Every structure is written in C-alpha cells, then in structure tokens.
Amino acid sequence: MRNVLFFNYPDLFASQEEEFQQTFLDVGRRGAFIKQRELKEFEKCLASFLGVRHALGVGNATDGLEVALLAAGVGPGDEVILSSHTMLATAVAVHFAGGTPVPVECGPDHLIDPAAVEAALTSRTRAIMPTQLNGRTCDMDALGRIAERHGLLIVEDAAQALGSRYKGRCAGTFGIASAISFYPAKVLGCLGDGGAVVTNDTAVYEHASELCNFGRDASGAVVRWGFNSRLDNLHAAMLHFQLNKYGQVMCRRRQLAALYTERLGDVAEIVLPPAPDSDPDHFDIYQNYEIEAEKRDELKQHLKDHGIGTLIQWNGEAIHHLKALGFTQQLRYTDRLFTRLLMLPMNMSLADEDVHYVCDNIREFYGYSQ
C-alpha cells in the first residue's frame, strides 16, 4: 500500500535543506533577525511580482487582514460582506477591526457569489472582502461593479492565492489592500507563521506600517495606537529564496491538477475544480484541490484505509455555522456544499505516481475501471 500524505511538512524543509541552512547561517552570524536587509529585499521582490507599489511583511495573514481593514478605514459599525466558505480568520479580522462580518453564499466555483453580495447590502455596508480561495481568483469584474455602484471598499483575503490571476491581474491587487499568508502549507510557505499586506495606496501602506510597529511612523515618532506584527528577517530570507523559483512551483501544481482532471474527469459522482487553462479569464495556482463528492465521508474513509490523506476544509464548518459567534444567516447552497467538499493531496512532494494512486482508489470506490 502506498502512503500519500495530504501535506508533507518535513519535505518542505528537506527538499530545500541546503539552501535553508545556508540562509540560517548567513542571517544568524550577522545577527540580522528583525527588520533587516532581507525583509526589505523580500518586500520589494514581492511587490514587483504582484505588480503593486507596496508590500509589508507581517507576523501572519490574520494580522494582515486586520491591518488591511484598519488602514483602509473600516471601523466600528461597518459591515463587511465575505464568503461563508472561508477560514475563520477572515471574519476574525473584521471583528477585531471593529466591524461586523456578514457571511454570504458562495457559488459553484466555491468563491463568493456576487449576487449574494448584492442581496446582503445595507446602509451599514462598508466593504466587500472576497476570499481568493484554493488558488483561484473571484469574478473581480462583478465585485468591482458592485463596489463602484455602492461606494464600497474591496479588501481582499488573498491568503491562498499568491500568483493566481484574473484576466491577467494578480489576486490581491484589485482592492485598496489585501493580505497574503506564508503559513508552511501555502504555495509559498515559511517555517512558521508569516504574512504580508499589499497595496497600491501609499497612504494605506504608511498607515499599515505604523499599525504594525507600535504606531511609529518612518521617523520613529509615535503617531497613533499600534501593535507589533512583523515578518521576521530569517523567514523573509527563506521566502525570498523560494519566490525566485515560484514560477516552477506554480507550473508543477498546474501539472498535478491537469493529471487529476485527466484521470477523474469522467467520474460522474464528483465535481472537479476547473482544469488549468479551461477558462481564459483565470490562471489558477491550486493551493488546494477541492472536489465535491457523493458519499463524501465514505470516500474519505476509503482513501484513508488505503494510506491517502485528505482534508475537509475548515473542519467542515462554514462561517455561518459558527453560532457561538452570533451568526444567524441561513445559507442553503453553502450548507449543501459543505456535505460534499473534500480536498485531495496537492503539494510539491507529490509524484505523478502518487496522483495516479489517489485516482485509482477514487475510481475503485465509485466502481469505475482504472
């Protein structure tokens, strides 16, 4: 029996061990731990990669989302519309920025439904926060039209989508600000928590920088209340090294997605993510490979019995399911979707043979020939 991990955490280090060790020695011997050259170089490289003016390394993407909202001007009494199919961090950031998160339905692409956004608008709506989920970018034309028509901000949760594009434009660059995650399991991951805020707005960047450095401006003067959220220099150096070869990583993940499509495209009991290049408007990076499956729980157990790791995202709970946090929305489409969602292995440690083994077992479960 083959063993296919959902994510191989040791391989994240082992596959780049020599380069990481050299980076550690270089940074460590210079004592360059906080806000040094490597962080500035990484921020500059990240901004260039995305085609934006500013990138700010922060402690994690949850901090990044909160900072992006605060710097954009979201505050007490403001409602922020977001997809219920997102990590809790999206709603948490809105809450701690002083706003009210309003979860709405996602669509068949698992991304926020623009029609649901429009239906949820009230006089208190201040912003839309689309989650660029699973490495795919939302229909930003439709969301942009809604925002423009109603005078709303767009602040993107691009945690899972670095390098994903919609009509040639990178996720994280459509709104006034966005946040990206460098959690180890992300396509670009460090060896702990890390994140970034990106923006084209210099005033938003300066505000965000002050918030993350105890309210200090570029001169060191305290000009507002702030806190401490910094991407450490060692992680920045490791991320910069990986960003330089990020194109190869995206290409490999798209190859794996194409292989899944080739092997599972005829299985009627499952719905696959869009295949690479199936839609000219979208360039997907496949942070996750999330399918819909009939008899989902039985399939998950079948794969586990054959040594294959899978995951149900967010522990099977959409945001509106979290009643202890006060959510009262009834979202029937998302409810049904969450009985069917399953993520298959998608990471850089996978060999083609691993994907074939996963697909063989899925085909066997549903009674298809291999």
C-alpha positions in Angstrom: 0.0 0.0 0.0 1.3 3.4 -1.0 1.3 6.2 1.6 0.3 9.6 0.2 0.3 12.4 2.8 -2.1 15.3 2.4 0.8 17.6 3.1 4.4 16.5 3.8 5.6 19.1 6.3 9.1 17.6 6.7 9.6 17.7 3.0 9.1 21.5 3.0 12.5 21.7 4.8 14.2 18.6 3.5 13.7 19.4 -0.2 15.5 22.8 0.3 17.6 21.9 3.3 21.0 23.0 2.0 19.7 26.4 0.9 17.8 26.9 4.1 20.8 26.0 6.2 23.0 28.5 4.3 20.4 31.2 4.8 20.2 30.4 8.5 23.9 30.6 8.9 24.2 33.8 7.0 21.4 35.6 8.8 22.4 34.2 12.2 26.0 35.0 12.0 25.2 38.6 11.2 22.5 38.8 14.0 20.1 40.1 11.3 16.9 38.9 13.0 14.4 41.8 12.8 13.7 44.4 10.1 17.0 43.9 8.3 18.1 43.9 4.6 16.5 40.5 3.8 13.0 41.8 4.8 13.3 44.9 2.7 14.5 42.9 -0.3 11.7 40.4 0.0 9.1 43.1 0.3 10.4 44.8 -2.8 10.5 41.5 -4.7 7.0 40.5 -3.6 5.6 43.9 -4.7 7.3 43.6 -8.1 6.0 40.0 -8.5 2.4 41.2 -7.9 2.8 44.5 -9.8 1.9 46.7 -6.8 3.7 49.7 -5.2 3.9 48.3 -1.7 4.3 45.1 0.3 4.6 44.9 4.0 5.8 41.8 5.8 3.6 41.0 8.9 3.5 38.3 11.6 0.7 36.3 9.9 -2.1 36.7 7.4 -4.8 37.2 10.1 -2.9 40.2 11.4 -2.5 41.2 7.7 -6.2 41.2 7.1 -7.0 43.2 10.3 -4.3 45.7 9.4 -5.5 46.0 5.8 -9.1 46.7 7.0 -8.0 49.2 9.6 -5.7 51.0 7.2 -8.4 51.1 4.6 -10.7 52.9 7.1 -13.1 50.1 8.2 -14.2 50.6 11.8 -17.0 50.3 14.4 -20.5 50.0 12.9 -19.2 49.0 9.4 -20.5 45.8 7.9 -18.0 43.7 5.7 -19.5 41.1 3.4 -17.5 37.9 3.0 -18.0 34.4 1.7 -19.1 31.9 4.3 -16.7 29.4 2.7 -13.5 30.9 4.2 -11.2 30.5 7.1 -12.4 31.9 10.4 -9.5 34.3 10.3 -11.4 36.3 7.6 -14.3 37.0 10.0 -12.0 37.4 13.0 -10.1 40.2 11.2 -13.3 42.1 10.6 -14.4 41.7 14.2 -11.2 42.9 15.7 -11.0 45.8 13.2 -14.3 46.9 14.9 -16.6 45.8 12.0 -19.3 43.2 11.6 -18.7 40.3 9.4 -21.6 39.3 7.1 -21.2 35.9 5.6 -23.0 35.1 2.3 -23.3 32.3 -0.1 -20.6 31.0 -2.4 -21.2 29.9 -5.9 -20.5 26.7 -7.9 -16.8 27.8 -8.1 -16.7 27.8 -4.3 -16.0 31.5 -4.3 -18.1 34.4 -3.1 -21.3 34.8 -5.2 -21.7 38.4 -6.5 -25.5 38.1 -6.5 -25.4 37.1 -2.8 -23.1 40.1 -2.1 -25.6 42.5 -3.7 -28.5 40.9 -1.8 -26.7 41.4 1.5 -26.0 45.2 1.1 -27.4 47.5 3.8 -26.8 51.1 4.7 -24.1 50.0 7.0 -22.1 48.0 4.4 -18.6 49.5 4.1 -16.6 46.8 2.3 -16.5 43.6 0.4 -13.8 41.1 1.4 -13.6 38.3 -1.2 -11.6 35.3 -0.4 -9.4 34.2 -3.3 -9.9 30.6 -2.3 -7.9 27.5 -3.2 -5.6 29.4 -5.5 -8.4 30.8 -7.7 -9.4 34.5 -8.0 -13.0 35.6 -7.8 -15.0 37.3 -10.5 -13.5 40.6 -9.7 -15.3 42.4 -12.5 -18.7 41.7 -11.0 -17.5 42.5 -7.5 -15.8 45.7 -8.7 -19.0 46.9 -10.3 -21.0 46.3 -7.1 -18.3 48.2 -5.1 -18.2 51.1 -7.5 -22.0 51.3 -7.7 -22.4 51.5 -4.0 -19.2 53.3 -3.0 -17.7 50.3 -1.2 -14.1 49.3 -0.4 -12.7 46.0 -1.6 -10.2 44.4 0.8 -9.0 41.0 -0.5 -8.3 37.9 1.5 -5.6 36.6 -0.9 -4.1 34.3 1.7 -4.4 31.2 -0.6 -3.8 32.9 -3.9 -0.3 34.3 -4.4 0.3 34.2 -8.2 -3.4 33.4 -9.1 -4.7 35.8 -11.8 -8.0 37.0 -13.1 -7.8 38.5 -16.6 -4.0 38.8 -16.2 -4.2 40.7 -12.9 -2.9 39.1 -9.7 -5.1 38.2 -6.8 -4.5 40.8 -4.0 -4.2 43.7 -6.4 -7.9 44.5 -7.1 -8.9 46.3 -3.9 -7.5 49.0 -1.8 -5.4 46.4 0.2 -5.1 42.7 0.7 -3.3 40.1 2.8 -1.3 37.0 1.8 -0.3 34.1 4.0 3.0 32.3 4.2 1.9 29.6 6.5 4.0 26.5 5.8 1.3 24.7 3.8 0.8 27.6 1.5 2.2 27.5 -2.1 4.9 30.0 -0.8 5.4 28.9 2.8 7.9 29.7 5.5 8.8 27.6 8.6 6.2 29.2 10.8 3.7 32.0 10.7 4.1 34.8 8.3 2.1 37.1 6.1 2.1 40.3 4.1 -0.2 43.3 3.4 0.0 44.6 -0.2 -1.5 47.8 -1.6 -1.1 50.4 -4.3 -2.2 53.2 -2.0 0.8 54.9 -0.3 -1.3 56.3 2.5 -2.7 52.9 3.3 0.8 51.4 3.3 2.1 54.1 5.7 -0.9 53.6 8.0 -0.4 49.8 7.9 3.3 50.2 8.6 2.5 52.4 11.6 -0.1 49.9 13.0 2.4 47.1 12.8 5.2 49.0 14.5 3.6 50.3 17.7 2.2 53.3 15.9 5.6 54.7 14.9 6.0 56.5 11.6 9.0 56.3 9.3 10.9 58.8 11.6 10.2 56.7 14.7 7.7 59.1 16.2 4.6 57.6 17.7 1.6 59.0 15.8 -1.2 56.5 16.6 -2.0 53.5 18.6 -0.4 50.4 17.1 0.8 46.9 17.9 3.6 44.6 17.0 3.3 42.4 13.9 6.5 41.8 11.8 7.7 39.2 9.4 11.0 38.1 10.9 14.1 38.5 8.9 15.0 34.8 8.7 11.6 33.9 7.3 11.8 36.8 4.8 15.2 35.5 3.5 13.8 32.0 3.1 10.7 33.3 1.4 12.8 35.4 -1.0 14.8 32.4 -2.0 11.6 30.5 -2.8 9.9 33.3 -4.6 12.8 33.4 -7.1 11.7 29.9 -8.3 7.9 30.4 -7.7 7.1 30.1 -11.4 8.3 26.5 -11.4 6.2 25.7 -8.3 3.0 27.1 -9.9 3.7 25.2 -13.1 4.1 21.9 -11.2 0.9 22.3 -9.3 -0.9 23.0 -12.5 0.5 19.8 -14.0 -0.8 17.9 -11.0 -4.2 19.5 -11.4 -4.2 18.5 -15.1 -3.4 14.9 -14.2 -6.3 14.8 -11.7 -8.6 16.1 -14.5 -7.3 13.6 -16.9 -7.9 10.7 -14.5 -11.1 11.8 -12.9 -12.9 13.8 -15.5 -15.3 11.0 -16.4 -16.3 10.2 -12.8 -19.9 11.4 -12.6 -20.1 11.2 -8.8 -17.5 14.0 -8.2 -17.1 17.6 -9.3 -13.6 18.7 -10.0 -12.1 22.2 -9.9 -11.8 23.9 -13.3 -8.9 22.4 -15.2 -5.8 24.6 -16.0 -6.5 26.8 -19.0 -10.1 25.8 -19.2 -11.2 29.4 -18.7 -9.1 32.1 -20.3 -10.0 34.6 -17.6 -8.5 32.5 -14.8 -4.9 31.4 -14.0 -5.2 29.1 -11.0 -2.3 28.0 -8.8 -4.1 25.2 -7.0 -3.3 26.0 -3.4 -5.8 23.2 -2.7 -7.5 20.7 -4.9 -11.1 20.8 -3.5 -13.6 18.5 -5.1 -17.3 17.8 -4.5 -18.1 14.1 -3.9 -21.1 12.0 -3.4 -20.8 9.8 -0.4 -18.1 12.1 0.7 -17.5 10.7 4.2 -17.4 7.1 2.9 -14.9 8.1 0.2 -12.7 9.9 2.7 -12.6 6.7 4.8 -11.9 4.6 1.8 -8.9 6.7 0.9 -7.7 6.7 4.5 -7.8 2.9 4.5 -5.6 3.0 1.5 -3.0 5.3 3.0 -4.2 8.5 1.4 -4.6 11.7 3.4 -7.5 14.1 2.6 -8.9 17.1 4.4 -12.3 18.7 4.8 -11.6 22.4 4.8 -12.3 24.4 8.0 -13.2 21.2 9.8 -16.4 21.2 7.8 -17.8 24.4 9.3 -18.6 27.4 7.2 -18.5 30.8 8.9 -22.3 31.0 9.3 -22.3 27.6 11.1 -20.4 29.2 14.0 -23.5 30.1 16.1 -21.4 30.7 19.2 -20.1 33.8 17.5 -23.6 35.1 16.9 -24.1 34.3 13.2 -27.8 33.7 12.3 -27.6 33.5 8.5 -29.3 30.7 6.6 -27.3 29.8 3.5 -28.7 26.7 1.9 -26.4 26.3 -1.0 -23.3 26.5 1.2 -24.9 24.1 3.7 -25.3 21.5 1.0 -21.9 22.2 -0.5 -20.3 21.5 2.9 -21.7 18.0 3.0 -19.8 17.3 -0.3 -16.4 19.1 -0.1 -13.2 17.2 0.2 -9.6 18.2 -0.5 -7.3 15.8 -2.2 -3.5 15.8 -1.8 -1.9 18.8 -3.7 1.6 19.7 -2.8 5.1 19.8 -4.2 6.2 16.4 -2.6 3.7 14.5 -4.8 5.0 12.4 -7.6 2.8 11.6 -10.7 2.6 8.1 -9.3 1.0 9.4 -6.1 -1.7 11.2 -8.1 -2.4 8.0 -10.1 -2.7 6.0 -6.9 -5.2 8.5 -5.5 -7.2 8.5 -8.7 -7.1 4.7 -8.9 -8.6 4.4 -5.5 -11.3 7.0 -6.2 -12.3 5.2 -9.4 -12.4 1.9 -7.5 -14.6 3.4 -4.8 -17.2 4.6 -7.4 -17.0 1.4 -9.5 -15.0 2.7 -12.4 -12.3 0.8 -14.2 -8.7 2.0 -13.6 
